[in-house]
């Protein structure tokens, strides 16, 4: 009976794990858009995991059901728009920071966001909750990621103005969202963009320069008696340059914290900086891209709280610049970043693409892709162990994939990935390394029966002697 109920629960969870519905309704001269998303899971105890201590039964305080729900309603008429969004965690699903670091005792949490907006030809104003970012997000990014139950929208005001696409100015200010409450930390900023190519009447390419400023009130730091925070306002600036011509592109940004700020849960304070560089080139069927970043002390919390209180407590965006694999075993141990413990890192990735096609046989082609990513830590002083630690390599991923379209019916893909990572850096900032290595092989075959039906087969194998042994996955 228990097995039957478990199978029934899995089947039901599979059916309604993620449900989305949307509708558009004409309302006079305007239009109402309604969207509903519901993510639900029913949990069953795993006695094997409990026996080996990976799951503690007393920690399952939310019960056997988790539900993350989002209802969004927008109204548009001409240049005016308004909307509300209700987030309901009834309760939040396991694995989400939202509940683990919530300031409420209740298992059921809801949050309301709203806005009104006017967008004219060359200017606009928005009041309410704001989603925006400056540049790459190194000093400010307010966004929503429902897959992570993440939302740090800024409740306040934003205005922007554009002069013939040559000059673009934006200003904003507000209070960020921190899980199920509004933080008392005020954030404000301005962004300026100058299109050099438009000013010069050069339309064969693109050239622009940009600059941003962001300020964050940090009076709350005094509540935790943080040493090293010598100013009530954190000031951050960034400068950017963009260039594109004849298949070549270059984008760079430099960001800096002008005064000291806390960069990790140990409450270590220092000034910070970051530099990013993106190169791209495309000609015919060949293209290449490269991304580089060095950053030190650029993790920026909304509020200073014990242990940082999770990934939702952030007002910046620092992507990991590694390949985001679509196959499960290649993504089993992704790079998690090393700057949380060490304060900084340096690295990036390179991508090469080539397509081999026969113009006389459109249904046949080869696609080749090679990727390499690597990250190292920086030299730093470890406050916990009171010693200097030299920078070291913490991540390498070399991978390539070959896609072959044999005819209109048959397509195959083969992927190989070699990954090496420092397992010690994922837990704490140890002075020594413990490297794990894995070799991943993936075969993917799709056969198209007709225009509406196809069959797909996928086989994955991971070989490793250092981590959890060999894995296999099939679809």
N, C-alpha and C positions, 0 to 999 in steps of 0.2 A: 504493500500500500504506500509506504514511504517513497519507494522508487517511482511509483506511478505519479504521486503528487509532485515529486521533483521534476520529472519529465514534463508534466503538465505546466509547471511553473516556468520551465525553460522555454517551452513553446509559446506560452502567453507573453513572456518577456521579449521573445524574439519578434512577435507580431507588433507589440505596442512600445518597443524600446524607444523609438524615435518616431513621433508623429507630427506632421506639419500640415497646416491648412491655411489658405489665404483666400481673400475675396476683395473685389473692387466694386463699390456701389456708387452710382451717380446720385449726387445730392445737390439739386438745383443746378447752379453754374459750376459747382465744384465737384470733388470726388473724394470718397472715403475709402481708405485701404485698411483692411483688417488682416492680421497675420497671427496665427497661434502655433506655438511649438511646444511639445511636451516630450520630455525624456524621462522614462520610468524604468526602474529595475526592482525585481524581487530577489532578495538574498536568502540563500540557504546556508546553514552552518557547515563548515568544512572541518570535520573532526581530525583529519590527518594533519592539517595545518595547525590546529589547536594543540595537538599532541607534541609537535616539535617546537612550539612556542612562537610561531610566526603570527598567529592570531590569538589575541586574548579575549575570551568570551565576555568579560566584564567591560571591555572597551566598546562593545557593540551597543552603544547607548541609544542609537537612533531607530532600533527595531529592524524589521525585515524588509522595509519598503523605502525606496528613495524616489523623489520626483522633482525634477528641475523644469519649471514651466515659464513660458514667456508669451504675453499677450501684448501686441503692438497695434495701435490705432492711429492713423494719420489722416489729416484733412488738408486738401490742396484746392485753392481757387486763385487762379492768376499767379501773381508773384508772392502771395501769402500762403503760408503753411503752418500747421500746428499738429502736435501729436502727444500721445502718452504711451508709456510702456510699463506694464506691471510684471515684475519678476516674482515668481512664487517658488519657494523651496519648501516642499511639503512632506517630509523634510528633505534637506539637500542630500544628493546621492553620495555614497562613500567615495573617498578619494578627492573630494573638492575642498580647497582651502576655506571656502565660504563658511562652512559650519565649524570646522576645527578652530578657527580663530575669531568666531563671532563673539560679540560682546553681550549677546542676549542669552537668557537661560532657556527660552522656549525652543523646541525643536522645529517649530513652524516659523518661517521667516518670509516676509514680503517686502518689496521695495518698489517705489514709484518714481519714474523719471518722466519729464515733460518738457515741452519747448514750444515757443512761437517764433516764427521767422519770416523775414521779408527779404527777398532777393531781387534787386533791381538790375539794370543793365550792367553797371560798373561798380555797384556797391551793395552791401547787404548787412543786416543786423539780425542777431539771434539772441533770445533771452531764454534761460532755462538750462537744460543739460546739454553740454557741448562735447563733441567728439572731434578731435583735431590733433595735428602734430606739426612740429617745426623741423624741417629737414628730414633726416633719417630717424628722428625721435631720440637722439642722444641726450637732449636736455628737456624734452617734453613730448609726451604722447598720451592722449586720452582716448581709449578705444574699448571695444567690447569683443570678447571671445567667448561665445556661449559654450563651446566644447570644453573650455576650462572653467566655466562659471566665473569669468573674469570681467570686471567692469569698473573702470576708474574715471567715469565721466565727470566733467567739471560743471558744477552748478553755478552759473553766473551769467556773463554777457560776453558777446563777441561781435566785433564790427570789422569789415574789410572794405578796401577801396582799390580800384584798378584804373590806371590812366593809360588807355590805348595799348594795353598789354605790355607797356614799357616799365611801368612802376606799379608794384603791388604791395599794399600795406595791410597788416592785420594786427589787431590788438585784442586781448582777452583777459579775463580775470574771473576767479570763482573759487569754490570749495570742492575738493575732489571727493569722490565716493570711496569709502573704505569698507568693503563687505556690505553689511546691512545698515550702515549709518553714514552720515556726512562728517568728514573730518573737520576739525577746527583749524586746520592749517590752510592759510590763504595762499593761492598761487596766482601770479599775474605774468604777462609777457607780451612781447611785440615781435613781429616778423616783417622783414623788408626784402623784396626781391626786385632786382634791376635786370631787364633783358637787354644786354649789350647789342645783340644781333638786331633786335627790333629798332633800337635807337639808331643804329648805323644803316638800317635798310638792307641788311644782309639776310637773304632768305634761303640760301643754299645750305645753311647749317644752323646751329643754335649755340649761343654763348650767353651765359648769365652769371651773376654773382648775387649772393644772398647773405643775410645776417639775421641773427635772432638773439633775444634776451629773455631770460626767465628768472623771476624772483620767487622765493618761497619763504614764508614766515616760519621761524623755528623757535618761537617762544616756548613751545611745548618741550623742547630739549632741556630746559631748566628744571622741568618736573622730574627728570631722571638724573639730574646732577652730572651731565655728560661733560667730561673733560675734553678740552680741545676745540669745542664749539664756542668761538669767541665773538660771534656776531648773531644778532637776532634775525638777520635776513641772509639767506643763501642766494648769492648772485651767480648766474651761469650765462655764458655767452657762446655763440657758435658762428662760424663763417663758412660759406660753401661756394664752390665754383663748379659750373657745368659746361661741357663743350661736346658738340656732336658735329661730325663732318665726314662725308664720303664713307660711311660704314664704320667709322671710328667714333667711340664715345669715351669720355673721361669725366668722372664725377668724384669730387673730394669734399670732405668736411673736417673741420677741426673744432672741437668743443672743449671748454674749460670751466671748472669751478673756480671762481675768483677768491673764495675763502674756504676755510676748512669745513668738512662735512663728514658725518659718519658713513662709512662704506660697508660695514659688515655687522652681524649680530654681536660681535665682541666689543662694539662701541669704540673702535679705533677711528680716529679722526685724521683727515689729511685733505689737502687740495687734490683735485682730480683733473684729468684731461683725457681726451680720446682723439684719434685720427683715423678716418676711414678713406679708402681709395677703391674705386670701382672702374675697371677698364673693360672695354668691349670692342670687338672687331668682327665684321661680317662681310664676306665676299663670296658671291655665288652660293655654292652648297656647303661652304665651310664657315663656321663661326667659333669664336673663342671669347671667354669672359674670365675675369679674375677679380676677386674681392680680398681686400686686406684691411685689418683693423688692429690697432694697438690701443688698449684702454687701461687706465689705472684710476681706481677709486671713482668710477662713474655710476655705480649703483646708487640710486637716489630714492630714499624712502619718502612716503607721504608723511608718516609719523615715526618717531623713535619709540619703539616698544620692545619688550623683552623678546629676544630671539628673532626679531625682525617681523614676526607674525605673518610669515608666508609670502607667496608670490604675488598676492593681491595688493601688498603694501609697496607699490612702486609707481613713480610718475614718469619714468623714462623707458626706453625700449632699446635693448641690446641683443639683437638676433645672434644666433650662434655661428652663422656662416659655414655650416656644413651641409652636405647633401641630405635632404629630407627624403629618405627612402620610402617607397610605397609598399615594399614587401616586408612582411612581419619580422622575419628573422634578421634581415639586414637592419631593421630598426629596433632590434631587441635591446641593445645597449647603446643608445644614442649619446652623443656628447652632451653633458649637462652643464658645462661651463665651470671654470675654476676660480673666477674672480670673487665668489662669495667668501671664500676662505683666505685667498692670497691677496685680494685687492686689485689684481690686474692680470691681463693675458695679452698675448700677441699671436696672430696667425691669420688664416684665411683659407680660401679654396680657389681652384682653377677648374674650368670646364672647357672641354673641346668637343665640338660636334661636326660630323661630316655625313652628308647624305649622298648616296650613290644611286642614281636613277637612270633608267633607259627611256628616252623620250618616245620610243616606239612601243614601249610596253608600260603603260601607265599603272597597271595593276601589280607591278613588280618593283621592289626597291630594297636597298639596304640603308639602315640608319646606324651610325656608330657614335658612341658617346663615352668619353673618358673623364673621370673626376678624381681630384686629389684634394684633401683638406688636412690641415695640421694646425695644432695650437700648442703653445708653450706658456708656462707661467713666467712671471717676472721675478727678479731678485727682490726679496722683501724680508721684513723682520716679523717673526711669529711671536705675538704677544702672549700666547698661552704657554709655549715652551721656552720663551725668552731666548731665542737664538735666531741668527740670520740663516735664511734658507735660499739657496741659489735657484734660479729659474730652471725648469726642466720641461721636457716634452711630456704632455699629458694626453695627446690624442693624435691618431693618424688613421685616415680612411682612404685607401686607394681602391677604386672600383671602375669597372667598365661594363657596358651592356651593348649588345648587338641585336637589333630588331630586323627581321627579314619578312617581307611580304612576298610570299611565293607566287600567289595568284589572288584572284578576287575572293577565294574561300579561305585560304590558309595563311596564318601569320604566326611566327614564332619569335620569342624573345629569350635571350640568355644573359644572365647577369652574374658577375663575380665581384666580391668585395672582400678585401683584407682590412681588418680593423684591429688597432692596438690602442689600449687606453690604460691609464694609471688608476687602478681601483682605489688606491689610498686617497687620492684627491677628492673622491666622491663622498668620503666620510669625514675626514678632517685633514688638516694641513700637516701631514707627516713629513719628517725630514728625509725619508727614504721613499722609494717607489716600489710598487708592486704591479707589474705590467701583465695585462691579460690580452690574449690574441685570439682571433677567430677568423676562419675562412668560410665565406657564405657562397653557396652556389644556388642559382635559381633557374629553372626552366619553365617557360610559360607558352602554352599553345592555345590558339583560338581558331576554331573552324566555324565559318559562317555557312549555315545550312541554306538560308534564304534571306530576304530583306528584313524579316522580323525575328528570326530565330538563329541562335548560334550556341556552340558549346565551347567551354573554356576549361583547360586543365593546367594546374600549377603545382610544381613540386619544388620544395626548398630543403636544403641541407646545410647545417652549420656544424663545422668541425672545430673543436677547441679542447685543449688540454689544461687550460689555466683557470677557467671560470666555473661553468656548470656542466661541462662535458658536451657531448654532441646533442644537437636538436634536429628534428625533422618536422616539416609542415607540408600539408597537401590540401588542395582545393579541387 
